[in-house]
Amino acid sequence: MNFQLTEEHLAVQAAAREFAQTELLPGVIERDEHQKFPAEQIKKMGELGFMGMMVDPKYGGGGMDAVSYVLAMEEISKIDASASVVMSVNNSLVCWGLETFGTEEQKQKYLTRLATGEIIGAFCLSEPEAGSDATSQRTTAEDKGDYYLLNGTKNWITNGSTASVYLVIAQTDVEKGHRGINALIVERDMEGFAIGPKENKLGIRGSDTHSLMFTDVKVPKENRIGDDGFGFKFAMATLAGGRIGIASQALGIASGAYELAVKYAKERKAFGVEIAKHQAIQFKLADMATNIEAARLLCLQAAYDKDTHADYGKSGAMAKLFASKVAMETTVEAVQVHGGYGFVKEYHVERLMRDAKITQIYEGTSEIQKIVISRELLK
Ligand SMILES: Cc1cc2nc3c(=O)[nH]c(=O)nc-3n(C[C@H](O)[C@H](O)[C@H](O)COP(=O)(O)OP(=O)(O)OC[C@H]3O[C@@H](n4cnc5c(N)ncnc54)[C@H](O)[C@@H]3O)c2cc1C
């Protein structure tokens, strides 16, 4: 067993760290406050290869492994989780889904532009009444011969107003249940497609989350991903990899808060000494560091499983379940270490605490991760 990162891994990690510090840190507080999408920063992330990291270079991607992706996601998320969710959705859900299950024509038409970050994508599964219970799709894709007629509403869609390509899950044959669901590639300018207002959120406020409405949108048959009825399997397979991205986002939020807490504890004085000299603070830092290290190992294990073509359903779910818990606990403690200063925006930890919560909710809530894990254990 080798826990050593390769030269390439270290280089990716360093590049992501440098980018986050120089390009994402300035303005992160203002973007959060005004819910401003980090458009320029995402463009640069595309130019640096962060938007299609694992995609084959022949489709414009970086050809990197999932371990590199985890390392980069951690560094970007330490500073700006709103930017890292855009990166995660584009890499793990949209690019991976298209590269793994799309036709050659779909890859040439869409993936090549998504992998370079020229355009970004969105993954549209959730509905007003279908979140955890994703089989209850009300959006319909009626088979009309050479096209599908798409009708319905999707909720909470990340990159909702900024994407150019949307992977939409919809029910074609109700009688067949989840085997009657399809995944369709919808373009932003297709007639009948409308974007709802932006959600005003607790955290990841720089990311843009919208509901989407489809009214008689004609989606050509060649835009279906996989065979007829493959849509639900497509969504589940894609989300299994997506969890590794969100687990690393949670890891980054936790380690970002921890690093700020260590720095502050060495600077702030109380009772004549730096607060880092008080054992109560030292123990908080020790717990944070231990939990973060365990979360990092779970994330890397899941990425390694993916890279070695082992089953990563359970390890990915464990990584997300644990890392998101650690993100929540660590950020709350980081605010505590900062005292009153932790409660105001300039010190960053309150934002990290708000951002941490979403990692326990999207791409499968913590309760759903436990269902996934226990199902594997009891097979
Ligand atoms: C900011 C944000 C961005 C998002 N981005 C996207 C996106 O890009 N694409 C997309 O498709 N979706 C997206 N989502 C949706 C997200 O994935 C769902 O909100 C999530 O899956 C939970 O669904 P729900 O909100 O309907 O909650 P519900 O499913 O109604 O769950 C409510 C509560 O009940 C629990 N629960 C439900 N079923 C069970 C069960 N069987 N056993 C135990 N507990 C259960 C849940 O864990 C939760 O605590 C996003 C959501 C947010 C808030």
The ligand as an SDF file (V2000), in Angstrom:
LIG
                    3D

 53 58  0  0  0  0  0  0  0  0999 V2000
  -28.4030   24.3210   -3.5730 C   0  0  0  0  0  0  0  0  0  0  0  0
  -28.9490   23.0640   -4.1850 C   0  0  0  0  0  0  0  0  0  0  0  0
  -28.4480   22.6290   -5.3910 C   0  0  0  0  0  0  0  0  0  0  0  0
  -28.9630   21.4720   -6.0020 C   0  0  0  0  0  0  0  0  0  0  0  0
  -28.5180   21.0880   -7.2330 N   0  0  0  0  0  0  0  0  0  0  0  0
  -29.1710   20.0980   -7.9050 C   0  0  0  0  0  0  0  0  0  0  0  0
  -28.8640   19.8020   -9.2670 C   0  0  0  0  0  0  0  0  0  0  0  0
  -27.9810   20.4100   -9.8890 O   0  0  0  0  0  0  0  0  0  0  0  0
  -29.5810   18.8250   -9.8950 N   0  0  0  0  0  0  0  0  0  0  0  0
  -30.5630   18.1380   -9.2600 C   0  0  0  0  0  0  0  0  0  0  0  0
  -31.1730   17.2730   -9.8950 O   0  0  0  0  0  0  0  0  0  0  0  0
  -30.8640   18.3780   -7.9620 N   0  0  0  0  0  0  0  0  0  0  0  0
  -30.2080   19.3510   -7.2800 C   0  0  0  0  0  0  0  0  0  0  0  0
  -30.5220   19.6300   -5.9640 N   0  0  0  0  0  0  0  0  0  0  0  0
  -31.5940   18.8720   -5.3180 C   0  0  0  0  0  0  0  0  0  0  0  0
  -31.1000   17.9530   -4.2200 C   0  0  0  0  0  0  0  0  0  0  0  0
  -30.3850   16.8890   -4.7720 O   0  0  0  0  0  0  0  0  0  0  0  0
  -32.3160   17.5370   -3.3940 C   0  0  0  0  0  0  0  0  0  0  0  0
  -32.7280   18.6730   -2.6540 O   0  0  0  0  0  0  0  0  0  0  0  0
  -32.0140   16.3710   -2.4720 C   0  0  0  0  0  0  0  0  0  0  0  0
  -31.8120   15.2020   -3.2170 O   0  0  0  0  0  0  0  0  0  0  0  0
  -33.1260   16.1270   -1.4490 C   0  0  0  0  0  0  0  0  0  0  0  0
  -34.3880   16.1030   -2.0710 O   0  0  0  0  0  0  0  0  0  0  0  0
  -35.5820   16.9740   -1.4510 P   0  0  0  0  0  0  0  0  0  0  0  0
  -35.0910   18.3630   -1.2910 O   0  0  0  0  0  0  0  0  0  0  0  0
  -36.7760   16.7620   -2.2940 O   0  0  0  0  0  0  0  0  0  0  0  0
  -35.8080   16.3840   -0.0050 O   0  0  0  0  0  0  0  0  0  0  0  0
  -36.7250   15.1100    0.3560 P   0  0  0  0  0  0  0  0  0  0  0  0
  -36.4110   13.9860   -0.5400 O   0  0  0  0  0  0  0  0  0  0  0  0
  -38.1360   15.5420    0.4400 O   0  0  0  0  0  0  0  0  0  0  0  0
  -36.1890   14.7650    1.8070 O   0  0  0  0  0  0  0  0  0  0  0  0
  -36.6050   15.4680    2.9910 C   0  0  0  0  0  0  0  0  0  0  0  0
  -35.9720   14.7520    4.1810 C   0  0  0  0  0  0  0  0  0  0  0  0
  -36.4630   13.4080    4.2610 O   0  0  0  0  0  0  0  0  0  0  0  0
  -35.3790   12.4870    4.2570 C   0  0  0  0  0  0  0  0  0  0  0  0
  -35.7690   11.2750    3.5420 N   0  0  0  0  0  0  0  0  0  0  0  0
  -36.3800   11.1740    2.3360 C   0  0  0  0  0  0  0  0  0  0  0  0
  -36.5540    9.8770    2.0060 N   0  0  0  0  0  0  0  0  0  0  0  0
  -36.0430    9.1340    3.0210 C   0  0  0  0  0  0  0  0  0  0  0  0
  -35.9040    7.7420    3.2790 C   0  0  0  0  0  0  0  0  0  0  0  0
  -36.3220    6.8390    2.4040 N   0  0  0  0  0  0  0  0  0  0  0  0
  -35.3270    7.3540    4.4310 N   0  0  0  0  0  0  0  0  0  0  0  0
  -34.8710    8.2650    5.3340 C   0  0  0  0  0  0  0  0  0  0  0  0
  -34.9660    9.6070    5.1460 N   0  0  0  0  0  0  0  0  0  0  0  0
  -35.5300   10.0360    4.0020 C   0  0  0  0  0  0  0  0  0  0  0  0
  -34.2540   13.2340    3.5340 C   0  0  0  0  0  0  0  0  0  0  0  0
  -32.9820   12.6830    3.8560 O   0  0  0  0  0  0  0  0  0  0  0  0
  -34.4400   14.6310    4.0780 C   0  0  0  0  0  0  0  0  0  0  0  0
  -33.8580   14.7480    5.3360 O   0  0  0  0  0  0  0  0  0  0  0  0
  -29.9820   20.7370   -5.3380 C   0  0  0  0  0  0  0  0  0  0  0  0
  -30.4620   21.1870   -4.1080 C   0  0  0  0  0  0  0  0  0  0  0  0
  -29.9870   22.3420   -3.5390 C   0  0  0  0  0  0  0  0  0  0  0  0
  -30.5650   22.8110   -2.2240 C   0  0  0  0  0  0  0  0  0  0  0  0
  1  2  1  0
  2  3  1  0
  2 52  2  0
  3  4  2  0
  4  5  1  0
  4 50  1  0
  5  6  2  0
  6  7  1  0
  6 13  1  0
  7  8  2  0
  7  9  1  0
  9 10  1  0
 10 11  2  0
 10 12  1  0
 12 13  2  0
 13 14  1  0
 14 15  1  0
 14 50  1  0
 15 16  1  0
 16 17  1  0
 16 18  1  0
 18 19  1  0
 18 20  1  0
 20 21  1  0
 20 22  1  0
 22 23  1  0
 23 24  1  0
 24 25  2  0
 24 26  1  0
 24 27  1  0
 27 28  1  0
 28 29  2  0
 28 30  1  0
 28 31  1  0
 31 32  1  0
 32 33  1  0
 33 34  1  0
 33 48  1  0
 34 35  1  0
 35 36  1  0
 35 46  1  0
 36 37  1  0
 36 45  1  0
 37 38  2  0
 38 39  1  0
 39 40  1  0
 39 45  2  0
 40 41  1  0
 40 42  2  0
 42 43  1  0
 43 44  2  0
 44 45  1  0
 46 47  1  0
 46 48  1  0
 48 49  1  0
 50 51  2  0
 51 52  1  0
 52 53  1  0
M  END
$$$$
